[in-house]
Amino acid sequence: MRLDGTRVVVTGASRGLGERLANAAAARGARVALVARSAEAIGKLAAELGGDAYPCDLSDATGIERLARAIEADGPVDVLVNNAGIDLAGRLTDVATDDVVQLFNVNLLAPVLLARAMLPAMIERGRGQIVNISSLAGTNAIPGVTAYSASKAGLSHFSAVLRAELRGLPIGVTLVELGPFEGTMIESLRSHAPTRRALERLRRLRLTVDLDVDAVVRAIVGAIERDKRHVRMPARDVAFPLLVESPRRMTEWLLAGVDHQSD
């Protein structure tokens, strides 16, 4: 899907990867709709990019449909980028219940509900793409990030099943599975000693490397424009998500020819 003339929603757009993606989409001629808790940050960025700002706390599931209606009221959505995410490092028994609930709400429930809210209009218009920003943590079992990893594994599987459900319709689903890159999230994960030691072991084995954010942005934008199903970075870690993906693809092949749309 060419981004020029489209409308692109980016969650978690106040900083980091979300902010970079919003800038890249706008540079390609898209009108961006920015979602984040920080009204000031996304308001300023929206003004700079000629887009729209929608302050929202995605951990509150009751506001998701209202958010989707507000965005659609200002114009049709062509691309939804579910980028917002939070981390939580520490032993599962040591982290607060409220923090676990908030993490799953933002990392998994919000993308599911936003896709659910925006898909009917996309299907009616015969055009659209859902982009889910997941993590290689959803394929690897690293100590100290139990809730975070589970939420990302759920998001990755949701993407695969949603793609199967939409088969035969002109709606794309792109799953982005990323390793670590420099920023506040990776520093938070490294603050927990067992997680830090595990990441250091993987680095010594040359199984992980900090990604260049600009390269990540180029890959994601390119995937949107070419309707690619997957972005997996770094390339040296691609075996992990491929192994996890294999039973999903096997099921897809086994169900080839089955009508996914007629009731």
N, C-alpha and C positions, 0 to 999 in steps of 0.2 A: 504494500500500500504506500503510494507516494504521500509524503507528509504535507506537501504544499497544498494549502486550502483545507486541511483537515482540522478537527478539534481533538486535542489530546488531553486527557485527564492524567495528572501525575500526583499520587499520594506521597506523603513524606517529602514534600517539595521545598521545605524551608531551608534545607542544607544538604551537604554531602551529595550522594549519587542522585537523589531526586532533583536537587537544584541543577546539577549538571545536565540531567536528562531534559529538564524543562528548557534550559538554554539551548540545547542542541535541537530540540523539536521546533522551537520558535525560530531558530536560525534557518531551518528548512521550510519555513513558511506556514507552520502550524499555529493555530490559536490555542494557547495552553490554558487549562483550568487547574489551578494549584490548590492542593488540599494539605493542610497541616494544622497542628494545634496553635502555632504561633501566628496570630493574625497580622502582627506588625511585619514579620519577616516575609510572609507570602504576599502581603499587600504591596510591599516595596518591590518585590520581584515581579509581581504581576504588572505593576505600573511600568517597570523597565522593559518588559517583554510584550506589552500590549495585550495581556491576557486577563484572566479573572481569578480572584482569590476566594476560597471557600473555607474559612476557619472551621475546624471540626475536630473533636476528640474521637478518634476511631476506636478507642477502647469502650465507648458507649454504643453498644449495638442498636439501641433504640433510635439513634439519630441517623443511621445509615440510609434508610429509605428517604428520609427528609432531605439529606444531603444530595442523593441521586436526583430527586425531583428538582431541587434548586439548580443543579448543574444543567439538567436537560431543559429547564425553562429558559436558559440563556442561550441555547443552541444545541443541535444534535451532537452526540459524542461518537467519534469514529474509533478512538483508541483509548482504552483504559489501562494505565500502568499502575499495578498494585505494587508500589515500592516501599511504603511505610513499614517499618519493622523496629522492634526493640529487642534487646538482648537481656540475658539474665545469667550471670555466672555464679556458681556455687553449688554445693551439694543440694540435691533436691530436698532433703529433710531440713536444710538450714534456711531455705528461702521462704519468704512470706507467701501465704495463700493468695492474698490480694495481688501480689506481683505476678504469680503464675497465671491467674485469671486474666490480668491485664495483658500479659504477653500473648496468650492464645487469642484473645479478642482482637488485638492489633495485627498479629502475624498471620492468623488463619481465618478467623471468623469475619473480619472486615473485608478481606478480598473475596470471600465466598458471597457475602451479602451484597457487596458492590456489583460483582458480576451478575448476580441474580437480579438486581434492580435495573441494571443497564442493558442486559441482553435483549429483553423484549423489543425495545425500540430499535436496537441494532438489527435484529432479525427482520422486523417490519420494513426497515429501510434497505435490507439486503446488503449490509456492509458493516464491518466492524472487526476489531481485534482486541483480545484480552492478553495482557502481558503481565506475568506473575514473576516477581523478583524473589527467587528462592536462594538456597545456599547449599554448598557441598556438605555442610553440617547435617543436612537431611539424609545423606547417604553414609556418613561416617559416624562411628560410635566413639566420641571423644568425651572423656569424663568432665563433669562440671558444667555441661551445657545441655542437660537432659531435656528441660522444657523447650528451650530454643530449638534444639535439633528436632524434637518431635513436631514442633509447629511447622518447621520448614519441610520435613518429610510429608506432613499432611498437605501443605501447599503444593508440593511437587505432584503428589498423587491426585489431588483435586484437579490440577491442570490436565493430567492425562485422562481422567474420567470425563471431565468437561469436554475435552476434545472429542472423545468418543460419542458423547451425547449430542454434540453439534455436527457430527459427521453428516455431510450432504447439504449443509447450510453454508452460506458465504461468510462465515465468521471464523477467524483464525485464533488460535491459542498458542502463545509463545511462552515457554518456560525458560527462565534464566537461572542457572545454577552456578554460583560464584564461590571461589575461595576467598581468603582474606585479602583485604586491601587496607592501606593505612587510613586511620580515622578513629573516631571516638569509640565505635563499637568494638573493633579488634583490641583496642587498648583495655576496654572493660573486660573482655574475655580473658586477656592475658593477666588481669589482676588476680585471678584465681590460680593458685600455684599448680594444682594438678592439670588444669587446662593448659597453662603456659608450658609445662614440661611436655605434655603431649604434642603441642604445636611445634616445640623445639625439636622433638624427635622426628616428626614428619619433615621438618625443614632439613635436618641433617641427612635424612634419607632421600632428599631431593624430590619429595612427593608434594611439596607445597612451596609456594613463592608468593610474596605480596604482589597483588595485581596493580597495574597502572590504571588509575580511574579513567583517564581519557580513552584508553584502549577499550575499557569496559563500555563506556558510553557509545563509542563508535560501533562496537559489536551489537549492542542492543538496538540502536537506531537502524543499523543495517539489517538486522533481523526483522524489524517491523516493516521496512521498505521492501524486503524480499519475501515476506510472509514465511519466515523460517519457524520451525517448530521448537528449536532448542538453541540456546546459547550456553556453552559450558566452558568455563575458564577457571584456572589455567589448563592448557591442553595436556600438561603432564598428568593431571588428575582425572582425565576423561574416562578412564576405565571404571571408576567407582559409580558414577551416575549411569553409565552404559549397562553395567551389571544389574543395577536396580531397575532400570527401564526395561530389561529384556522380558520379564513376564507380562508387562503391560503391552508390549508390542506383539507378543505371542497371542495374547487375547484378542488384540486388534485383528490379527491375521485370521484367527479362528472364527471371528464374527464378520469377516468380509462377506458382503452381499446381504446381510441382515438389514432390514428396513429399520432405521433408527428414528424415523420421524412420524410415520402414520400410526394413529391410535387403533 
